[in-house]
Amino acid sequence: MSSAESASPQTLVLVGPMGAGKTSVGRRVARSAGLRFVDTDKEIARAHGPIPAIFAEHGEAQFRAWEQEQVASAVANGGVISLGGGAVLTAATRELLRTVPVVLLTVTPEAVAERITGSDRPLLHGEEDPVQRWQRIFAERRALYEEVADATFDTSRVPMSRVANRIVEWMRGRG
């Protein structure tokens, strides 16, 4: 568990695997809490082009460097911030996340299967079945998500609006 004792209640970061609902839930939480919403993957794409093209042209290392910069900027400006699934791979990002409240969104492989079908997520391309690859990636990153998380909410069989409401209640309880 991270210790975000000195953090402003005006910042909340959502982490978790691809397809867990970070963007969908994050938008709802931001609207309910009256905060701005930032999806760091969308900000990276806005600045540098589509993420699949970044991976193809510049490689994952360059993407992670841009991602770290974007996360730092988003945290500095506050709001509800949705991170890409691999943002926790960077040690500096994990260190920064210890200074703010972080929620881990989880999802079962069964529930994520329909969410990731037909997606253009670069890490799901290849010979391996996308759900098997998703499970492997989640297993590799799970301890890092848990290391930075102050709370965990599962999105598998719950409407995203209900997950968002629970998170807003959790935020208020930290008050």
LINKAPE-V22602 format. One record per helix or strand. SS is the DSSP state (~ for helix, > for strand). FROM is the first residue (numbers start at 1). LEN is the number of residues. If there is no record, write none. Layout:
ss=SS from=FROM len=LEN
ss=SS from=FROM len=LEN
This chain:
ss=> from=11 len=6
ss=~ from=22 len=12
ss=> from=37 len=3
ss=~ from=40 len=9
ss=~ from=51 len=8
ss=~ from=60 len=18
ss=> from=79 len=4
ss=~ from=87 len=3
ss=~ from=91 len=7
ss=> from=101 len=6
ss=~ from=109 len=8
ss=~ from=122 len=3
ss=~ from=130 len=19
ss=> from=151 len=4
ss=~ from=160 len=15
